[in-house]
Amino acid sequence: MSYSATSISPKIRGILLMLSGTLFLTAMVAIVRYLSSDLHPFVIAFFRNLMGLVMLLPLLLRTGFGSLRTENLGGMALRSVFHTGGMLLFFLALTLMPLAELSSLTFTSPLFSCLFAVLLLKEKIGINRSVGLIIGFSGVLIILRPGSDLIGIGAVYAILSSISWAGAVVVIKNLSRTNSTVTITIYGLFFLVLFTLLPAMIFWRWPSPEQYLWLVALALAGTVGQLLFTEAMKVADVTLVMPFDFSRILWASLFGVMFFAETPRIWTFVGGGVILAGATYVAYRERSLNTSSI
């Protein structure tokens, strides 16, 4: 007896899509780590964005150039400023700390997004949001353990990266009110190519033929991973699939052990779980509030 993809329940599909998406996104991170031994992270970031933009051109041709129409070009550029900062800082952190620790710290981005929504968009914080934020940021302290040797420039870059990603999310939230996803995505990549070109030129080095192949694999892994991640959010409840985002730490630990001789620490899993619990709780409360207001 054979089973089609449609015979699988939305909940199982969402979980499988999330697990697959995190695998591809972690593979992308591992490729960046591998390439960074010979190419500067800023050069890698530029080619990642350039190839991602090229991969989106068929989508632009299908939807038509009318999808480029926007009345908020400044907002598009601002979103990419935050996005560029987050990407460059993340790629720098990749060269300075273990994959598992870095993956666990990326869970703080939704927490910072919630905090910015309160501070910048004047959204109410409430007791539930406060509890989620406190739980989540407690996880950061568990991972970094003030006084340990793990707090270094790499961890600082990772936290600043999450803050910058969060800023981009808040801008996207505002842009999505009047712009389509396609418009935001294409303008985002276009400005990312421009904004990462200058820092890349400072450390410029042409990739070798083999490195070009790895850069294509990097762009493919990132694009496929993001599509799977987004699809997981569509087919199943966010509060169901979000806990499986924790698999990023598991994949990162596996890649770290297999390819970079890294030994993950137990505190990474404990702290990462606490951060994810706080982020998931915030997401659950956000969804509850949005549902009740419909």
PETA-V209276 format. One record per residue. N is the residue number from 0. PSI is psi in radians with two decimals (none if undefined). Layout:
BEGIN
n=[N:N]
psi=[PSI:PSI]
END
This chain:
BEGIN
n=[0:1:2:3:4:5:6:7:8:9:10:11:12:13:14:15:16:17:18:19:20:21:22:23:24:25:26:27:28:29:30:31:32:33:34:35:36:37:38:39:40:41:42:43:44:45:46:47:48:49:50:51:52:53:54:55:56:57:58:59:60:61:62:63:64:65:66:67:68:69:70:71:72:73:74:75:76:77:78:79:80:81:82:83:84:85:86:87:88:89:90:91:92:93:94:95:96:97:98:99:100:101:102:103:104:105:106:107:108:109:110:111:112:113:114:115:116:117:118:119:120:121:122:123:124:125:126:127:128:129:130:131:132:133:134:135:136:137:138:139:140:141:142:143:144:145:146:147:148:149:150:151:152:153:154:155:156:157:158:159:160:161:162:163:164:165:166:167:168:169:170:171:172:173:174:175:176:177:178:179:180:181:182:183:184:185:186:187:188:189:190:191:192:193:194:195:196:197:198:199:200:201:202:203:204:205:206:207:208:209:210:211:212:213:214:215:216:217:218:219:220:221:222:223:224:225:226:227:228:229:230:231:232:233:234:235:236:237:238:239:240:241:242:243:244:245:246:247:248:249:250:251:252:253:254:255:256:257:258:259:260:261:262:263:264:265:266:267:268:269:270:271:272:273:274:275:276:277:278:279:280:281:282:283:284:285:286:287:288:289:290:291:292:293]
psi=[2.29:2.67:2.29:2.89:-0.51:-0.27:-0.21:2.37:2.64:-0.61:-0.81:-0.72:-0.76:-0.74:-0.79:-0.69:-0.71:-0.78:-0.73:-0.73:-0.77:-0.55:-0.82:-0.71:-0.63:-0.60:-0.70:-0.78:-0.72:-0.65:-0.71:-0.78:-0.76:-0.82:-0.50:-0.18:-0.30:-0.41:2.48:2.49:-0.56:-0.64:-0.73:-0.74:-0.74:-0.85:-0.58:-0.78:-0.71:-0.82:-0.59:-0.69:-0.73:-0.70:-0.40:-0.17:-0.73:-0.62:-0.70:-0.71:-0.61:-0.72:-0.33:2.71:-0.12:-0.37:-0.19:-0.09:2.19:2.63:0.17:1.01:-0.62:-0.70:-0.67:-0.76:-0.71:-0.75:-0.73:-0.46:-0.85:-0.77:-0.74:-0.80:-0.77:-0.74:-0.82:-0.73:-0.69:-0.78:-0.62:-0.76:-0.57:-0.55:-0.09:-0.15:2.77:2.62:-0.75:-0.76:-0.73:-0.76:-0.71:-0.62:-0.40:-0.30:-0.24:-0.26:-0.80:-0.54:-0.78:-0.62:-0.76:-0.74:-0.75:-0.63:-0.62:-0.78:-0.68:-0.67:0.03:0.52:2.63:2.44:-0.85:2.92:-0.64:-0.76:-0.73:-0.76:-0.79:-0.74:-0.74:-0.78:-0.85:-0.85:-0.35:-0.60:-0.61:-0.75:-0.62:-0.74:-0.85:-0.47:1.41:2.24:-0.27:3.05:0.07:-0.39:1.79:-2.98:-0.54:-0.77:-0.63:-0.79:-0.73:-0.78:-0.76:-0.61:-0.79:-0.66:-0.74:-0.72:-0.72:-0.69:-0.71:-0.71:-0.73:-0.72:-0.73:-0.69:-0.66:-0.71:-0.59:-0.23:-0.50:0.03:2.58:2.85:-0.69:-0.79:-0.81:-0.74:-0.82:-0.81:-0.63:-0.84:-0.66:-0.87:-0.57:-0.72:-0.79:-0.81:-0.44:-0.18:-0.79:-0.93:-0.53:-0.66:-0.49:-0.62:0.50:2.41:2.23:2.29:2.68:2.89:-0.72:-0.69:-0.56:-0.70:-0.72:-0.62:-0.65:-0.76:-0.65:-0.84:-0.71:-0.80:-0.73:-0.73:-0.83:-0.75:-0.73:-0.68:-0.76:-0.72:-0.81:-0.73:-0.63:-0.65:-0.48:-0.73:-0.31:2.84:2.39:-0.72:-0.32:-0.80:-0.44:-0.75:-0.45:-0.12:-0.34:-0.37:-0.30:-0.66:-0.68:-0.81:-0.75:-0.69:-0.73:-0.84:-0.69:-0.75:-0.78:-0.68:-0.34:0.19:0.69:2.56:1.88:2.58:2.59:-0.59:-0.43:-0.76:-0.72:-0.90:-0.71:-0.69:-0.69:-0.76:-0.81:-0.63:-0.76:-0.76:-0.70:-0.67:-0.73:-0.77:-0.70:-0.77:-0.66:-0.77:-0.69:-0.75:-0.72:-0.67:-0.72:-0.34:-0.09:none]
END
